[in-house]
Amino acid sequence: MSVSGISSASFAQVSPPNLSVRQQEDAAWRQLEQGLQSGNLSAAQQAYNTLASFGPNNSGPFVNTKQAAEFQALGQTLQAGDLSGAQQQASQIAHQQLVKDFTRYQQDSQAGNPAGGQALSNLQGDAWAVFGPNQPSAAGAQPNSGTAPSANAINLQA
C-alpha cells in the first residue's frame, strides 16, 4: 500500500467560515484594544480605520450620534499620536457599549425572553471585543457607578 503526500495547496482551500458584519466589527474592535493595550499605535490606527469603514461618514459601527462623535474623536486622538488619551477614550466607548448591551439583555429577560436573543449575542460579542478570550466571569461582574471596565470586572449599570 502506498501513501501519497498531502500538498500545502489542499490546506489553502480551507477557509474560515464567513463572519457576519457584527462579528467583523467585534474582531476589529478587539484588534484596536490589543493595539492600545500593547502600545502599538500603528496597529491601533489600522484597526480604527477598519472599524471606521463599517459606517457612513466614518462613524464605524455606531449609529447613535453621541457614540459616533466619540468614535470620531477617538480617531482624531489616534491620528495625533496620543496613545494614553486613545486608551481612555476607547475604554469609555467600550464601557458605554457594554452597559447598553446589558440593559438591552435585561429588558429582554424582563419581557419573558430569558435567552435575550440578539441582545445576549451583542453583549457576548462586545465583551469578547473588549476583553478577548479571558473575559471576566459573570460572578466578577459588578454593578458600579459608571467607572470604565477593567481587566478584572465588567462594571454594568442600567
C-alpha positions, 0 to 999 in steps of 0.5 A: 500500500502506498501513501501519497503526500498531502500538498500545502495547496489542499490546506489553502482551500480551507477557509474560515467560515464567513463572519457576519458584519457584527462579528467583523466589527467585534474582531476589529474592535478587539484588534484596536484594544490589543493595539492600545493595550500593547502600545502599538499605535500603528496597529491601533490606527489600522484597526480604527480605520477598519472599524471606521469603514463599517459606517457612513461618514466614518462613524464605524459601527455606531449609529447613535450620534453621541457614540459616533462623535466619540468614535470620531474623536477617538480617531482624531486622538489616534491620528495625533499620536496620543496613545494614553488619551486613545486608551481612555477614550476607547475604554469609555466607548467600550464601557458605554457599549457594554452597559447598553448591551446589558440593559438591552439583555435585561429588558429582554429577560424582563419581557419573558425572553430569558435567552435575550436573543440578539441582545445576549449575542451583542453583549457576548460579542462586545465583551469578547471585543473588549476583553478577548478570550479571558473575559471576566466571569459573570460572578466578577461582574459588578454593578458600579457607578459608571467607572470604565471596565477593567481587566478584572470586572465588567462594571454594568449599570442600567 
